[in-house]
Amino acid sequence: MVRSTSLSKLFDNLVEGGIRILKVKQKRSGGFRSDKDAKDFMAIHSVTYTAKKNQYSRWDAVLALVR
């Protein structure tokens, strides 16, 4: 039996959060038209989530990608 540590619980929550955003997108708009669209969406979501987590402006983070 594997003992659960606080680090593994934290990692599980982060992974579940990443999956959850895809399921919400799928239910709300019917999903993505291609795998590339899904990957692009997750790349942008990853940047904005990290910015929010580190108390940066999500908008500024996206603009920094474009520049």
Number of C-alpha atoms within 10 A of each C-alpha: 3 4 6 8 9 9 9 11 11 11 12 12 12 12 11 11 12 15 12 12 12 16 13 12 14 12 9 9 8 10 14 14 8 8 9 10 12 14 12 11 14 17 12 15 16 13 15 19 17 14 17 14 11 10 9 13 13 19 11 12 17 15 10 9 9 7 5
